[in-house]
Amino acid sequence: MEDKEPLAEPVHVGEKRTCPEEDSEHIAKRAKVQDEANGSHATKRTEDDKEELEGEEEEEALEECDGEGESFADMMKYGLSEVDVGICKFVSEHNGFSGILKERYSDFVVNEISKEGKIVRLDDLSVPVEPEEASVEAAPVDCQVLTEEQKQQLSDLQLFKNKERNVSIEVEDDSKEKRTLLHKAVKTSYPGLETKTEERDGKKFIVAYHAAGKKALAEVRTPAAPRKHSWPKNRGSFCHFVLYKENKDTMDAINVLSKFLRVRPNVFSYMGTKDKRAITVQEIAVLKISAERLAHLNKCLMNFKLGNFSYKKHPLKLGELQGNHFTVVLRNISGSDEQVEHAMTSLRATGFINYYGMQRFGTTAVATHQVGRSILQNNWSEVMDLILKPRPGAEKGYLVKCREEWAQTQDPEAALKKLPVKRCVEGQLLRGLSKYGKNNIITAFGLIPRNNRLMYIHSYQSFVWNTMVSRRVEAYGLKAVEGDLVLKGGTAHVLSAEEAEKESIHDIVMPLPGFDVIYPTHEVGKGYRDMLAADNLDIDNMRHKVKDYSLAGAYRRILIRPSDVSWEVIHYDDARVPLVYTDVEKLENKPLPVYLTEGKYRALKMEFSLPPSTYATMAIREVLKMDTSIKNQTQLNTVWLN
């Protein structure tokens, strides 16, 4: 699984966890080895994308209103299958079997592997104790100036239990010193509250309130961080912490944290982005936000936990991680214990074909690689048509109406009015067409965020790579042959017949097309040329007149062999019972799950580690020998539910 892209999601059995979402506060120029650089196309959200994030929240609120028409299962019959994107071959000879992937999001757990090679775990919620000199000295505040009743009222206000939304404290024996003491006592003892002085009927009151609702948590003040901009000189500028999240992708999680802390998302850094429909654990770093402020969020955020705090001098960088460790439960498997043993033994010994997974290509009848091909062909009218035309498949109702309006009128402003969410790709393109006209599609297309635009051409590269690696395995099997490529010191080298005898299939790489790569010299190398020629592209000239769309290319290993592979078959009766013991459950001292010796259903629980930029779904595909597309998983889940 490549970090940044969500896995295909089937229809799900109704599922509730202990932490439901509380509210709507809720991302190419030199050739490179992709399995050594995490998320080479990972998207980072910037301040320019703020409007887009708000649009995504609007979109979430609208999702429940778009359930009209065909069922999701009916609509997904139009979706892509693996064969459509070049995924055809397997390496093992075992008999495949069926199973349901991600019936519950807790069936898919991802723990990041740090650059030191350690599996990242959430196992400590405490705030680190710093040397006394690391803290900014603060004068002690005498809380005795507050009565017990006032303390209780302030505590309720801090936790949003006070319906009055403020607490008024009368200043008896009024003096400036007394008022100052009250202000300090409230702000220091009750982080997140602000105070002001008001005069009523000749009497003075200190009024405590939340400055900006829950966002006032951004103003948490403690002796270690008394003012927003103070920061001890001998403390590292970055607070590193472990983020545990459920059913939320990394970008959404960063957005939530940013809003509660009232900071820009770009103060956060991370090594890779993680799936939404999963439980994931990863390291995050944030600039000059104290561990106290971060730990305070654990009291009011659902589906998140923050812990393992430490201060360091450096941020995190995309690609620094060594990979990800997966714990996956495949429910309702049909395979015998012998089939499971054969499949998992093969996965551990040989691995799987390093295909780009289905999530790389979208879920509707118009695949992202088709748009990418048209961009590379400079066929901009087709790019516009592919993005905006009506399409069969699962889409939100307002998108369907927008496409229908476009098909009938070709009027970008009229189509745009059908979209309550303007920051989606379709909305951005329509805004561009409205602003620049249909005779200037290239400029109009440029209004779509750069990473979204590049996603299309990277998808086309992935489609070519998948297709060519299938041909390579079909033609030459699982051994190195003359004309194959290996990397030596980061440079591709063509194997001679003699060298091929000594090389492992696990060292063979194949190129993604571009101007800075070489191709195999056997028949599959010719296949690249023929495939691009059939798409009216010149393999010898992959530079585009728009610089952003010039493809340098990259190299990617044919096979990936997972490490730390283990598995067990579990019997169960109730599909709602979680079968994975999470970090949070361990922290809360919840009992380990007790597995049945016999049950109505069987599940395969598997664990393995993968390097960056590889797809866990492709490892699972090799085990099951089953199409992992959302189209097929939806059909399986529908049969299971029925």
FILO-720671 format. One line per field, with one value per residue (C-alpha): residue in one letter; y, z negated, x negated. Coordinates in steps of 0.1 Angstrom, whole numbers, padded with zeros to 4 digits, always signed. Last residue first. Example, Ala and Ser with C-alpha at 12.3 -4.5 7.8 and 13.67 -1.06 7.14 Angstrom:
BEGIN
rest S_A $
c2 -0011_-0045 $
c3 -0071_-0078 $
c1 -0137_-0123 $
//
This chain:
BEGIN
rest N_L_W_V_T_N_L_Q_T_Q_N_K_I_S_T_D_M_K_L_V_E_R_I_A_M_T_A_Y_T_S_P_P_L_S_F_E_M_K_L_A_R_Y_K_G_E_T_L_Y_V_P_L_P_K_N_E_L_K_E_V_D_T_Y_V_L_P_V_R_A_D_D_Y_H_I_V_E_W_S_V_D_S_P_R_I_L_I_R_R_Y_A_G_A_L_S_Y_D_K_V_K_H_R_M_N_D_I_D_L_N_D_A_A_L_M_D_R_Y_G_K_G_V_E_H_T_P_Y_I_V_D_F_G_P_L_P_M_V_I_D_H_I_S_E_K_E_A_E_E_A_S_L_V_H_A_T_G_G_K_L_V_L_D_G_E_V_A_K_L_G_Y_A_E_V_R_R_S_V_M_T_N_W_V_F_S_Q_Y_S_H_I_Y_M_L_R_N_N_R_P_I_L_G_F_A_T_I_I_N_N_K_G_Y_K_S_L_G_R_L_L_Q_G_E_V_C_R_K_V_P_L_K_K_L_A_A_E_P_D_Q_T_Q_A_W_E_E_R_C_K_V_L_Y_G_K_E_A_G_P_R_P_K_L_I_L_D_M_V_E_S_W_N_N_Q_L_I_S_R_G_V_Q_H_T_A_V_A_T_T_G_F_R_Q_M_G_Y_Y_N_I_F_G_T_A_R_L_S_T_M_A_H_E_V_Q_E_D_S_G_S_I_N_R_L_V_V_T_F_H_N_G_Q_L_E_G_L_K_L_P_H_K_K_Y_S_F_N_G_L_K_F_N_M_L_C_K_N_L_H_A_L_R_E_A_S_I_K_L_V_A_I_E_Q_V_T_I_A_R_K_D_K_T_G_M_Y_S_F_V_N_P_R_V_R_L_F_K_S_L_V_N_I_A_D_M_T_D_K_N_E_K_Y_L_V_F_H_C_F_S_G_R_N_K_P_W_S_H_K_R_P_A_A_P_T_R_V_E_A_L_A_K_K_G_A_A_H_Y_A_V_I_F_K_K_G_D_R_E_E_T_K_T_E_L_G_P_Y_S_T_K_V_A_K_H_L_L_T_R_K_E_K_S_D_D_E_V_E_I_S_V_N_R_E_K_N_K_F_L_Q_L_D_S_L_Q_Q_K_Q_E_E_T_L_V_Q_C_D_V_P_A_A_E_V_S_A_E_E_P_E_V_P_V_S_L_D_D_L_R_V_I_K_G_E_K_S_I_E_N_V_V_F_D_S_Y_R_E_K_L_I_G_S_F_G_N_H_E_S_V_F_K_C_I_G_V_D_V_E_S_L_G_Y_K_M_M_D_A_F_S_E_G_E_G_D_C_E_E_L_A_E_E_E_E_E_G_E_L_E_E_K_D_D_E_T_R_K_T_A_H_S_G_N_A_E_D_Q_V_K_A_R_K_A_I_H_E_S_D_E_E_P_C_T_R_K_E_G_V_H_V_P_E_A_L_P_E_K_D_E_M $
c2 -0108_-0091_-0116_-0113_-0075_-0078_-0099_-0076_-0046_-0063_-0069_-0034_-0019_-0038_-0065_-0092_-0125_-0147_-0146_-0144_-0125_-0101_-0095_-0085_-0062_-0046_-0038_-0015_-0004_+0032_+0027_-0007_-0034_-0052_-0081_-0093_-0116_-0125_-0149_-0151_-0180_-0180_-0199_-0206_-0232_-0227_-0192_-0163_-0142_-0106_-0093_-0075_-0037_-0022_+0013_+0016_-0019_-0009_+0023_+0003_-0020_-0056_-0069_-0092_-0066_-0082_-0069_-0099_-0121_-0159_-0161_-0185_-0172_-0184_-0172_-0153_-0141_-0122_-0100_-0090_-0086_-0097_-0072_-0082_-0061_-0033_+0002_+0026_+0062_+0085_+0121_+0130_+0165_+0175_+0203_+0218_+0225_+0219_+0183_+0163_+0126_+0126_+0092_+0073_+0093_+0092_+0085_+0060_+0031_+0046_+0044_+0007_-0001_+0016_+0000_-0034_-0030_-0031_-0062_-0079_-0077_-0046_-0034_+0004_+0034_+0063_+0101_+0111_+0092_+0059_+0041_+0017_-0019_-0032_-0067_-0072_-0095_-0117_-0126_-0121_-0146_-0161_-0127_-0116_-0142_-0134_-0097_-0075_-0038_-0014_+0013_+0039_+0043_+0028_-0002_-0007_-0038_-0040_-0071_-0076_-0111_-0128_-0127_-0154_-0154_-0159_-0147_-0139_-0138_-0121_-0094_-0090_-0084_-0060_-0041_-0036_-0025_-0001_+0015_+0019_+0034_+0060_+0069_+0074_+0096_+0117_+0121_+0126_+0155_+0176_+0168_+0177_+0210_+0222_+0226_+0262_+0251_+0233_+0268_+0278_+0247_+0250_+0284_+0282_+0271_+0304_+0319_+0327_+0303_+0276_+0281_+0279_+0248_+0232_+0240_+0227_+0195_+0190_+0196_+0231_+0243_+0222_+0231_+0222_+0227_+0264_+0253_+0236_+0269_+0288_+0263_+0263_+0233_+0233_+0197_+0178_+0204_+0203_+0165_+0166_+0191_+0169_+0138_+0158_+0169_+0133_+0121_+0095_+0057_+0046_+0056_+0088_+0122_+0144_+0168_+0152_+0131_+0160_+0186_+0162_+0154_+0191_+0193_+0167_+0175_+0138_+0138_+0154_+0129_+0100_+0115_+0117_+0080_+0072_+0087_+0061_+0072_+0043_+0054_+0042_+0060_+0047_+0047_+0031_+0000_-0008_-0001_-0036_-0049_-0085_-0105_-0121_-0152_-0168_-0149_-0146_-0183_-0194_-0173_-0189_-0225_-0222_-0205_-0233_-0260_-0243_-0244_-0214_-0198_-0167_-0150_-0121_-0110_-0093_-0072_-0061_-0040_-0027_+0003_+0014_+0027_+0062_+0092_+0095_+0128_+0147_+0151_+0183_+0189_+0201_+0176_+0176_+0144_+0132_+0095_+0105_+0117_+0099_+0104_+0090_+0116_+0148_+0166_+0153_+0140_+0176_+0185_+0162_+0186_+0217_+0200_+0187_+0222_+0236_+0252_+0235_+0202_+0167_+0136_+0099_+0073_+0049_+0040_+0024_+0020_+0035_+0068_+0056_+0071_+0099_+0095_+0109_+0137_+0175_+0199_+0237_+0236_+0230_+0266_+0272_+0276_+0247_+0232_+0241_+0228_+0195_+0189_+0198_+0174_+0147_+0154_+0152_+0119_+0101_+0094_+0062_+0058_+0078_+0072_+0101_+0096_+0128_+0150_+0185_+0206_+0236_+0215_+0230_+0250_+0283_+0278_+0290_+0320_+0329_+0318_+0328_+0308_+0277_+0256_+0272_+0264_+0284_+0268_+0294_+0270_+0254_+0285_+0267_+0249_+0280_+0310_+0330_+0306_+0326_+0339_+0372_+0391_+0413_+0449_+0464_+0498_+0483_+0461_+0467_+0441_+0428_+0402_+0367_+0339_+0302_+0275_+0265_+0266_+0269_+0295_+0316_+0316_+0323_+0349_+0369_+0366_+0378_+0408_+0417_+0416_+0437_+0463_+0466_+0457_+0445_+0419_+0412_+0394_+0363_+0358_+0325_+0322_+0300_+0299_+0262_+0252_+0217_+0229_+0212_+0246_+0259_+0229_+0235_+0272_+0265_+0240_+0265_+0292_+0269_+0260_+0297_+0314_+0336_+0304_+0297_+0316_+0318_+0310_+0334_+0318_+0308_+0297_+0260_+0245_+0256_+0231_+0202_+0188_+0162_+0147_+0147_+0113_+0095_+0065_+0034_+0046_+0024_+0031_+0000_+0006_+0006_+0037_+0056_+0048_+0020_+0032_+0011_+0003_-0015_-0029_-0049_-0019_-0003_-0031_-0053_-0041_-0069_-0098_-0132_-0156_-0184_-0190_-0223_-0222_-0216_-0184_-0155_-0139_-0121_-0098_-0062_-0041_-0014_-0028_-0063_-0051_-0041_-0006_+0005_+0002_-0026_-0001_+0016_-0015_-0021_+0016_+0012_+0030_+0062_+0085_+0083_+0118_+0136_+0117_+0129_+0166_+0171_+0154_+0177_+0208_+0195_+0189_+0225_+0238_+0218_+0233_+0268_+0262_+0248_+0280_+0276_+0244_+0208_+0184_+0157_+0126_+0119_+0103_+0086_+0071_+0070_+0036_+0017_+0044_+0042_+0076_+0093_+0131_+0157_+0147_+0165_+0178_+0199_+0185_+0171_+0143_+0115_+0082_+0070_+0037_+0022_+0018_-0002_-0009_-0035_-0019_-0016_-0021_+0004_+0004_+0015_+0051_+0066_+0084_+0056_+0033_+0000 $
c3 -0019_-0038_-0025_+0011_+0008_-0007_+0021_+0048_+0031_+0029_+0067_+0077_+0050_+0068_+0049_+0076_+0059_+0057_+0020_+0009_+0039_+0036_+0000_+0011_+0037_+0012_-0010_+0017_+0020_+0019_-0013_-0023_-0036_-0069_-0076_-0098_-0089_-0106_-0084_-0094_-0098_-0104_-0123_-0152_-0167_-0189_-0196_-0200_-0232_-0225_-0249_-0279_-0281_-0300_-0286_-0271_-0254_-0240_-0227_-0210_-0193_-0198_-0165_-0161_-0167_-0174_-0150_-0127_-0156_-0154_-0152_-0144_-0138_-0113_-0122_-0104_-0105_-0081_-0096_-0062_-0029_+0004_+0032_+0068_+0100_+0083_+0095_+0116_+0123_+0152_+0160_+0172_+0185_+0173_+0151_+0180_+0202_+0237_+0225_+0224_+0230_+0263_+0271_+0260_+0285_+0276_+0299_+0274_+0298_+0299_+0261_+0261_+0289_+0273_+0240_+0257_+0273_+0238_+0231_+0261_+0245_+0242_+0210_+0210_+0200_+0179_+0179_+0205_+0190_+0188_+0155_+0156_+0146_+0118_+0112_+0078_+0064_+0096_+0082_+0103_+0109_+0142_+0154_+0153_+0179_+0202_+0199_+0176_+0185_+0158_+0142_+0121_+0083_+0074_+0095_+0102_+0122_+0156_+0177_+0211_+0204_+0180_+0142_+0130_+0120_+0154_+0187_+0210_+0187_+0159_+0183_+0199_+0164_+0157_+0189_+0181_+0145_+0156_+0183_+0159_+0133_+0158_+0167_+0130_+0126_+0154_+0136_+0101_+0116_+0119_+0084_+0070_+0089_+0075_+0103_+0115_+0141_+0160_+0169_+0183_+0204_+0214_+0231_+0259_+0234_+0216_+0191_+0161_+0167_+0179_+0148_+0125_+0143_+0138_+0101_+0096_+0114_+0093_+0061_+0045_+0055_+0031_+0035_+0072_+0094_+0099_+0114_+0143_+0151_+0149_+0171_+0199_+0222_+0221_+0220_+0212_+0186_+0169_+0168_+0153_+0125_+0118_+0113_+0092_+0070_+0065_+0053_+0075_+0077_+0113_+0148_+0162_+0173_+0189_+0168_+0163_+0195_+0216_+0203_+0209_+0243_+0252_+0239_+0262_+0255_+0258_+0224_+0210_+0228_+0213_+0178_+0182_+0192_+0163_+0139_+0149_+0162_+0152_+0115_+0087_+0092_+0108_+0080_+0056_+0076_+0065_+0084_+0089_+0070_+0079_+0047_+0022_+0027_-0007_-0030_-0004_+0006_-0031_-0034_-0004_-0012_-0049_-0039_-0014_-0040_-0066_-0040_-0020_-0022_-0043_-0061_-0072_-0061_-0091_-0084_-0107_-0087_-0095_-0074_-0057_-0064_-0072_-0059_-0028_-0036_-0061_-0099_-0117_-0135_-0169_-0190_-0218_-0229_-0232_-0232_-0230_-0209_-0206_-0179_-0171_-0194_-0204_-0236_-0264_-0242_-0230_-0263_-0254_-0225_-0246_-0273_-0247_-0236_-0202_-0188_-0153_-0151_-0144_-0136_-0140_-0129_-0141_-0119_-0124_-0090_-0065_-0061_-0049_-0060_-0049_-0051_-0070_-0089_-0093_-0110_-0110_-0074_-0088_-0100_-0137_-0157_-0180_-0176_-0139_-0132_-0150_-0128_-0096_-0105_-0110_-0077_-0060_-0078_-0068_-0093_-0103_-0135_-0145_-0167_-0164_-0179_-0190_-0181_-0195_-0173_-0184_-0207_-0242_-0253_-0244_-0262_-0240_-0245_-0217_-0231_-0266_-0298_-0282_-0309_-0337_-0317_-0292_-0268_-0241_-0213_-0235_-0226_-0194_-0213_-0214_-0203_-0234_-0258_-0288_-0323_-0334_-0363_-0378_-0391_-0409_-0402_-0387_-0364_-0355_-0334_-0335_-0310_-0312_-0287_-0292_-0273_-0302_-0336_-0364_-0347_-0330_-0360_-0387_-0366_-0361_-0397_-0409_-0386_-0399_-0435_-0427_-0409_-0439_-0446_-0481_-0465_-0428_-0416_-0395_-0364_-0346_-0308_-0283_-0303_-0294_-0314_-0305_-0278_-0296_-0306_-0317_-0340_-0355_-0359_-0377_-0400_-0408_-0415_-0439_-0457_-0461_-0441_-0457_-0471_-0436_-0445_-0414_-0415_-0394_-0362_-0352_-0316_-0316_-0303_-0335_-0355_-0334_-0315_-0324_-0293_-0291_-0297_-0271_-0266_-0245_-0210_-0188_-0159_-0146_-0149_-0118_-0127_-0099_-0117_-0107_-0107_-0122_-0100_-0112_-0089_-0105_-0127_-0095_-0096_-0066_-0055_-0031_-0028_-0019_+0011_+0019_+0043_+0051_+0047_+0077_+0064_+0085_+0097_+0130_+0144_+0130_+0162_+0151_+0166_+0155_+0119_+0123_+0127_+0117_+0137_+0114_+0087_+0093_+0085_+0052_+0042_+0047_+0076_+0072_+0041_+0014_+0019_-0011_-0035_-0018_-0021_-0055_-0042_-0012_-0033_-0052_-0019_-0009_-0040_-0031_+0003_-0010_-0031_-0001_+0004_-0032_-0021_-0020_-0011_+0015_+0018_+0053_+0042_+0014_-0003_+0015_+0016_+0034_+0060_+0071_+0087_+0121_+0117_+0124_+0110_-0004_-0112_-0130_-0119_-0153_-0178_-0155_-0171_-0197_-0211_-0177_-0158_-0126_-0103_-0079_-0052_-0014_-0001_-0003_+0020_+0001_-0005_+0011_-0007_-0021_+0009_+0000 $
c1 +0277_+0249_+0224_+0236_+0234_+0199_+0186_+0201_+0186_+0152_+0154_+0162_+0139_+0111_+0092_+0097_+0088_+0058_+0065_+0028_+0016_+0045_+0035_+0000_+0015_+0038_+0008_-0005_-0041_-0054_-0073_-0087_-0063_-0058_-0036_-0007_+0022_+0055_+0074_+0111_+0134_+0172_+0198_+0174_+0151_+0120_+0133_+0108_+0106_+0097_+0072_+0087_+0088_+0059_+0067_+0033_+0037_+0071_+0054_+0026_+0051_+0060_+0074_+0104_+0131_+0166_+0193_+0192_+0203_+0197_+0159_+0131_+0096_+0069_+0034_+0007_-0029_-0051_-0078_-0092_-0073_-0090_-0084_-0086_-0091_-0111_-0104_-0124_-0115_-0104_-0114_-0079_-0072_-0038_-0049_-0070_-0039_-0054_-0058_-0090_-0085_-0103_-0119_-0088_-0067_-0030_-0001_+0015_+0006_-0029_-0031_-0022_-0046_-0075_-0069_-0064_-0099_-0113_-0092_-0109_-0143_-0165_-0148_-0142_-0163_-0152_-0155_-0129_-0100_-0081_-0080_-0109_-0113_-0134_-0150_-0166_-0139_-0143_-0177_-0209_-0237_-0224_-0214_-0250_-0260_-0231_-0240_-0220_-0212_-0222_-0200_-0219_-0212_-0246_-0238_-0201_-0190_-0174_-0165_-0180_-0193_-0170_-0163_-0139_-0103_-0086_-0100_-0071_-0041_-0061_-0074_-0039_-0024_-0053_-0044_-0008_-0014_-0041_-0019_+0009_-0014_-0027_+0009_+0016_-0014_+0001_+0034_+0019_-0001_+0030_+0042_+0007_+0008_+0042_+0068_+0067_+0042_+0070_+0084_+0050_+0048_+0084_+0080_+0106_+0132_+0131_+0107_+0129_+0158_+0135_+0113_+0143_+0155_+0120_+0120_+0156_+0148_+0116_+0135_+0133_+0168_+0188_+0225_+0221_+0251_+0243_+0210_+0228_+0246_+0213_+0195_+0221_+0217_+0255_+0268_+0236_+0226_+0259_+0258_+0223_+0234_+0265_+0243_+0219_+0248_+0260_+0226_+0209_+0209_+0208_+0218_+0203_+0216_+0189_+0168_+0134_+0133_+0146_+0121_+0092_+0107_+0107_+0071_+0056_+0020_+0012_-0003_+0028_+0050_+0030_+0034_+0072_+0073_+0050_+0075_+0101_+0135_+0159_+0156_+0134_+0100_+0068_+0042_+0067_+0066_+0030_-0002_-0017_-0047_-0041_-0041_-0064_-0086_-0092_-0068_-0040_-0045_-0042_-0011_+0006_-0004_+0008_+0041_+0047_+0040_+0062_+0090_+0101_+0135_+0127_+0155_+0133_+0098_+0082_+0051_+0023_-0002_-0036_-0047_-0079_-0114_-0102_-0121_-0100_-0083_-0103_-0100_-0109_-0143_-0155_-0137_-0112_-0094_-0058_-0048_-0012_+0018_+0051_+0077_+0111_+0127_+0111_+0120_+0098_+0070_+0066_+0049_+0020_+0012_+0012_-0009_-0033_-0040_-0035_-0066_-0067_-0048_-0061_-0040_-0048_-0023_+0004_+0033_+0067_+0082_+0107_+0088_+0054_+0021_-0002_-0040_-0070_-0052_-0053_-0030_-0035_-0020_+0015_+0017_+0023_+0055_+0047_+0082_+0082_+0048_+0055_+0086_+0067_+0039_+0064_+0080_+0046_+0038_+0069_+0097_+0114_+0095_+0064_+0033_+0008_-0026_-0044_-0073_-0074_-0097_-0118_-0140_-0141_-0172_-0157_-0124_-0095_-0073_-0049_-0015_-0023_-0026_-0041_-0057_-0038_-0006_+0014_+0038_+0046_+0052_+0079_+0099_+0107_+0134_+0155_+0136_+0127_+0143_+0155_+0146_+0162_+0144_+0171_+0171_+0201_+0216_+0247_+0227_+0190_+0172_+0136_+0125_+0113_+0103_+0106_+0087_+0065_+0084_+0058_+0036_+0063_+0087_+0060_+0043_+0075_+0085_+0051_+0052_+0087_+0074_+0044_+0065_+0087_+0123_+0130_+0153_+0148_+0179_+0171_+0192_+0190_+0196_+0214_+0246_+0251_+0220_+0209_+0184_+0154_+0139_+0173_+0178_+0143_+0151_+0184_+0167_+0139_+0165_+0183_+0151_+0143_+0116_+0089_+0075_+0061_+0030_+0009_-0028_-0050_-0060_-0095_-0098_-0106_-0138_-0157_-0136_-0147_-0118_-0092_-0076_-0038_-0022_-0002_-0026_-0021_-0013_-0034_-0058_-0075_-0113_-0135_-0155_-0137_-0105_-0081_-0045_-0018_+0012_+0043_+0070_+0098_+0107_+0122_+0148_+0156_+0121_+0113_+0138_+0124_+0124_+0100_+0071_+0055_+0017_-0006_-0022_-0035_-0003_+0005_+0032_+0031_+0030_+0054_+0086_+0076_+0079_+0115_+0128_+0162_+0195_+0208_+0201_+0235_+0255_+0235_+0240_+0277_+0293_+0312_+0311_+0284_+0272_+0284_+0262_+0231_+0239_+0222_+0191_+0191_+0193_+0162_+0145_+0152_+0136_+0105_+0106_+0108_+0077_+0058_+0037_+0026_+0008_+0018_-0009_-0002_-0024_-0037_-0069_-0051_-0081_-0114_-0131_-0104_-0103_-0139_-0145_-0147_-0151_-0123_-0093_+0028_+0130_+0141_+0174_+0183_+0179_+0167_+0175_+0149_+0160_+0164_+0197_+0201_+0230_+0217_+0197_+0201_+0166_+0137_+0107_+0077_+0069_+0038_+0010_-0009_-0014_+0000 $
//
